Amino acid sequence: MTALRLSALIVARNEEARLPDCLASVAFADEVVVVLDRSTDGSAAIALAAGARVIEGAWELEGERRNTGIAACTGDWVLEVDADERVDAALATAVRETIATSPHAWHQVPVDNYVGDRLVRFGWAGSFGTTSVPRLFRRGAKRWRAQRVHPGLDWTGVEGPKITQGALVHLVDRDISDMLRRLDRYSTAKAADLIAGGDIGTLRANVRRFFSRGFKSYVSRKGYREGGWGVLLALCTGAFPLLSYLKAKLEPGKHGGGP
C-alpha cells in the first residue's frame, strides 16, 4: 500500500523572525506550502531555503488566503500551522499515525498556548483562543468562509477523534500589551465583517455577551486557576464581541461602512 502524503500549510505575513522555527517543526511533512500575504520582509527567501513551495499575493479576507493555500497542497492530508505555532515531536508522530489509519475526514489537534514564557492552560474561550483546533484534514474536506477574522468553516465528511498526543505550541502573545494589541486588531477586523454582513447586532445583546463570555472563560473554562492571567483572558474574551460592535456602530467609516 502506498503511504499517504502529508502537506504542511503555513499562512503568514512578514514573519521572518518566527518562520524558521515553524518551518523546522513541520519538516516531517512530505510537502510544505507557504502562503505569504503582502509580505515585504525576508519570509520568502527563508521559506524557499527550507525547501517550501511559496505562493505570494494579497488577500483582503483571511478565508480567501487560507483557501488558496489549501488548493495548492498536493498531499492526501493537510496540516495547517501558523507562523507563531510549532508542531512538537509527539504531535508530529501522532499526526503520521493518524493519517495512516484514520477513516475520517478531519481531526482536532491539542494546543498549548503561551503568553511570553508562561504556558496558560485554562481560560481560553470564544474567539480569543482555544485549546484545540481542527487543523488536520483530508484534502478537499475543509473550506474557510469569506471573512476577515476567525472565518467559519465548511466541512465535507465526518470528524474523527481528537488527537491527544503532543501539542501545537502556540506563541499566542508576547506579553500583556501584545494581548491587548491583538484584541484591538481582532475587533477591528470583526467590525468590518459585521458591517459587510449587514447586521452588526445590538448594544444590549453584546453587553450580555460580554458577561456570558467572561463567565465562560473564567468559570466554565477554569480561568480562575491561572490567577491574574485568567482575569485578563476573561476580560479580553468578553470584550471582543462588544468592542467589535462598538467599532462598527460608532466608527463605521473606519471599517468600510460609510464615507
C-alpha positions in Angstrom: 0.0 0.0 0.0 1.3 3.5 -0.9 1.9 5.7 2.1 -0.4 8.7 2.3 1.3 12.0 1.7 1.1 14.9 4.2 1.2 18.6 3.2 2.0 21.2 5.9 0.4 24.6 5.1 1.7 27.8 6.6 0.0 31.2 6.0 2.0 34.2 7.1 2.7 37.9 6.7 6.1 39.4 7.5 7.1 36.6 9.9 10.8 36.3 9.1 11.7 36.2 12.9 9.3 33.3 13.7 9.1 31.4 10.4 12.4 29.4 10.7 11.3 27.6 13.9 7.9 27.0 12.4 9.3 25.5 9.2 11.7 23.3 11.2 8.8 21.9 13.2 6.9 20.7 10.1 10.0 19.2 8.3 8.4 15.8 8.9 5.8 16.6 6.3 6.2 15.4 2.7 5.5 18.9 1.3 5.5 22.3 2.9 3.4 25.1 1.3 3.9 28.7 2.5 1.4 31.4 1.5 2.7 34.9 2.1 0.1 37.7 2.2 1.6 41.1 1.3 4.9 40.2 2.9 7.8 42.7 2.4 10.4 41.1 4.6 12.7 38.1 4.1 10.0 35.4 4.6 10.0 34.2 1.0 13.8 33.6 1.0 13.6 31.8 4.3 10.8 29.5 3.1 12.5 28.7 -0.2 15.8 27.9 1.6 13.9 25.4 3.7 12.5 23.7 0.6 9.0 25.0 0.8 6.8 26.0 -2.1 6.0 29.7 -1.8 2.8 31.5 -3.0 2.8 35.2 -2.7 -0.1 37.6 -3.2 -2.6 39.9 -1.5 -5.8 38.8 0.1 -8.2 41.0 2.0 -10.0 38.1 3.6 -8.4 35.5 5.8 -10.6 32.8 4.5 -9.6 33.5 0.9 -5.8 33.3 1.5 -6.2 30.1 3.6 -8.3 28.5 0.8 -5.6 29.5 -1.7 -3.1 27.6 0.4 -5.3 24.5 0.7 -5.9 24.4 -3.0 -2.1 24.5 -3.6 -1.4 21.5 -1.4 -1.0 18.2 -3.2 -0.9 15.8 -0.2 -3.7 13.4 0.7 -3.8 15.1 4.1 -3.2 18.7 5.1 -1.9 20.1 8.4 -2.4 23.8 8.9 0.1 25.6 11.1 0.5 29.4 11.7 3.9 31.1 11.8 3.6 31.6 15.6 3.0 27.9 16.1 5.3 24.8 16.3 4.4 21.1 16.0 6.2 19.3 18.8 7.7 15.9 18.3 4.9 14.0 20.0 2.3 15.6 17.8 4.3 15.0 14.7 4.3 11.3 15.5 0.6 11.3 16.3 -0.2 13.1 13.0 1.7 10.4 11.0 0.0 7.6 12.9 -3.4 9.2 12.4 -3.3 9.7 8.7 -2.0 6.1 8.2 -5.1 4.6 9.8 -7.9 7.2 10.0 -11.1 6.6 8.0 -12.4 10.1 9.0 -12.2 13.4 7.2 -10.7 15.6 9.9 -9.3 15.7 13.4 -8.8 18.3 16.2 -5.3 18.7 17.5 -4.4 20.0 21.0 -2.9 23.4 21.5 -0.6 24.7 24.3 -0.9 28.5 24.5 2.0 30.6 25.7 2.0 34.3 26.8 5.7 35.1 26.8 7.3 32.1 28.6 4.2 31.2 30.5 2.1 28.2 29.5 -1.6 29.3 30.1 -3.7 26.2 30.1 -7.1 27.4 31.3 -9.5 30.2 30.4 -9.2 30.2 26.6 -12.7 30.6 25.1 -14.7 32.1 22.3 -12.8 33.8 19.6 -9.9 34.9 21.7 -8.2 31.5 22.0 -8.8 27.8 22.1 -7.1 24.6 23.4 -7.9 22.5 20.3 -8.2 23.3 16.6 -9.4 21.4 13.5 -6.1 21.6 11.6 -5.6 18.1 10.3 -7.9 17.1 7.4 -8.1 15.3 4.1 -7.5 17.5 1.1 -11.0 18.6 -0.1 -12.7 18.2 3.3 -12.2 21.8 4.6 -13.1 25.2 3.3 -12.9 28.6 5.0 -15.6 31.1 4.7 -15.1 34.6 3.2 -14.4 36.5 6.5 -11.5 38.7 7.8 -11.0 37.3 11.3 -11.7 33.7 12.6 -13.7 32.8 9.5 -16.2 30.0 9.8 -15.6 26.5 8.3 -17.5 24.3 5.9 -16.7 20.6 6.2 -17.2 17.6 3.9 -17.0 14.2 5.7 -17.1 13.1 9.3 -15.0 14.3 12.2 -12.7 11.8 13.8 -11.4 11.5 17.4 -9.3 14.4 18.8 -5.6 13.7 18.7 -4.4 13.6 22.3 -0.6 13.1 22.0 1.7 16.1 21.9 0.6 19.7 21.1 0.6 22.5 18.7 2.7 25.0 20.6 1.2 28.4 20.1 3.2 31.5 21.0 0.0 33.5 21.1 1.1 36.7 22.8 4.5 38.1 23.8 3.1 39.9 26.9 0.0 41.7 28.2 0.5 44.7 25.9 0.7 42.3 23.0 -2.5 40.6 24.1 -4.3 43.9 24.2 -3.0 44.9 20.8 -4.3 41.6 19.4 -7.7 42.4 20.9 -7.7 45.7 19.1 -6.7 44.1 15.8 -9.2 41.3 16.1 -12.1 43.6 17.0 -11.2 46.0 14.1 -11.3 43.1 11.6 -14.5 41.7 13.1 -16.2 45.2 12.9 -15.5 45.1 9.1 -17.0 41.7 8.9 -20.1 42.8 10.8 -20.6 45.8 8.5 -20.1 43.7 5.4 -22.6 41.2 6.6 -25.3 43.9 7.1 -26.1 43.0 10.7 -23.9 44.4 13.5 -26.2 43.3 16.3 -27.4 45.4 19.2 -25.7 47.0 22.2 -27.9 45.0 24.7 -27.0 41.7 23.1 -23.3 42.4 23.1 -23.3 43.6 26.7 -24.9 40.3 27.6 -22.2 38.5 25.6 -19.5 40.4 27.5 -20.7 38.9 30.8 -21.6 35.5 29.4 -18.3 35.0 27.6 -16.3 36.3 30.5 -18.1 33.9 32.8 -17.4 31.0 30.4 -13.7 31.9 30.3 -13.2 32.4 34.0 -15.6 29.8 35.4 -16.6 27.2 32.8 -13.1 27.1 31.2 -11.4 27.3 34.7 -9.6 30.6 34.0 -9.6 31.1 37.8 -6.8 28.5 38.0 -4.5 30.9 36.2 -4.8 33.7 38.7 -4.4 37.2 37.1 -3.9 35.7 33.7 -7.3 34.1 33.9 -8.8 37.5 34.7 -7.1 39.0 31.7 -8.4 36.2 29.4 -11.9 36.6 30.7 -11.9 40.4 30.1 -10.5 40.0 26.6 -12.8 37.2 25.7 -15.9 39.1 26.8 -14.7 42.4 25.3 -14.0 41.1 21.8 -17.7 41.0 20.5 -18.6 44.2 22.4 -15.6 46.1 21.0 -16.3 44.8 17.6 -19.9 46.0 17.8 -18.9 49.4 19.2 -16.4 50.0 16.4 -18.9 49.0 13.7 -21.6 51.2 15.3 -19.7 54.3 16.4 -16.9 54.4 13.7 -18.4 52.7 10.6 -16.4 55.0 8.3 -13.1 53.5 9.6 -14.3 49.9 8.9 -15.8 50.0 5.4 -19.3 51.1 6.5 -19.5 54.7 5.5 -17.8 57.8 3.9 
